[in-house]
Amino acid sequence: MKKFALSLICFILTTTSAVHASFVEGLEDVPVMEGLSQMNNDNISFGNEESRLVEAILSGESVSGRQAREFYQNTLPQMGWVFQGSRGNTLFFEREGEVMDISTEEENPLRLRITVKSKN
């Protein structure tokens, strides 16, 4: 029993310390992919009870546009975002009265623009 308890404690400590996901500022449920960082000077955030607009720029040198698009296409549905399709280097998502676009603006270094706005 002591070995089981010790194993459980070790498992909990290793899994919780390994999961330190950061999220896009202003979008608490949109993760920043590992290898990318948010460009804090380029954020836009407007909103009230009826509508909002949040725009963030992510950048990184070790991630390709394809990798980032695959990450967000696979990850965001787990956060409730429904993938609506893509056009060129832009992904489109929708959730509860909001739409999100993720556009690759530059490839080297990678620069992504994430925009969330109310449908209204």
SVG drawing of the C-alpha trace seen along z (x, -y; Angstrom):
<svg xmlns="http://www.w3.org/2000/svg" viewBox="-25 -48 39 50">
<polyline fill="none" stroke="black" stroke-width="0.4" points="0.0,0.0 2.9,-2.4 4.5,-1.7 1.2,-2.4 0.7,-5.7 4.3,-6.8 3.9,-5.9 0.6,-7.9 2.3,-10.9 5.2,-10.7 2.9,-10.4 0.8,-13.4 3.9,-15.5 5.5,-14.7 2.3,-15.2 1.3,-18.4 4.7,-19.9 5.0,-18.9 1.8,-20.6 2.5,-24.4 0.6,-25.5 0.4,-29.2 -2.6,-30.8 -3.0,-33.7 -3.5,-36.9 -7.2,-37.8 -8.2,-34.3 -7.9,-32.1 -8.8,-29.0 -6.5,-29.4 -3.1,-27.8 0.2,-29.2 1.9,-26.4 5.2,-25.3 7.9,-27.1 5.8,-30.2 5.5,-33.3 3.0,-36.1 4.2,-39.5 2.8,-41.6 3.1,-45.0 0.9,-43.8 -2.3,-42.8 -5.6,-44.4 -8.6,-43.9 -11.9,-45.6 -15.1,-44.4 -18.2,-44.8 -21.1,-42.5 -22.4,-42.3 -19.4,-41.9 -15.6,-41.7 -12.6,-41.7 -9.3,-40.2 -6.2,-40.0 -2.9,-38.6 0.4,-37.9 2.4,-34.7 5.9,-34.3 8.6,-31.6 11.6,-30.5 11.5,-26.7 7.9,-26.1 6.6,-26.0 3.3,-27.4 2.1,-23.9 3.0,-22.6 1.2,-25.5 -1.9,-25.0 -2.0,-21.3 -1.6,-22.0 -4.5,-24.5 -6.7,-22.4 -6.2,-19.4 -6.2,-21.4 -9.0,-24.0 -11.9,-21.5 -11.0,-20.2 -11.7,-23.8 -15.1,-23.9 -14.1,-25.6 -15.6,-24.0 -13.3,-23.9 -15.0,-25.6 -12.4,-25.1 -9.4,-26.8 -8.5,-29.1 -4.8,-29.5 -2.9,-29.8 -5.9,-30.8 -7.9,-28.5 -11.5,-29.4 -13.3,-28.3 -16.6,-29.1 -18.0,-28.8 -20.9,-30.2 -21.5,-33.4 -17.8,-34.0 -15.5,-33.3 -11.7,-32.8 -9.3,-33.2 -5.7,-32.0 -3.6,-33.4 0.1,-32.7 1.5,-36.1 5.2,-35.1 6.9,-31.8 10.5,-32.5 10.4,-33.4 6.8,-32.2 4.3,-34.9 0.6,-34.0 -2.3,-36.4 -5.1,-35.1 -8.4,-37.1 -11.5,-36.4 -14.6,-38.5 -18.3,-38.3 -20.5,-37.2 -22.8,-40.2"/>
</svg>
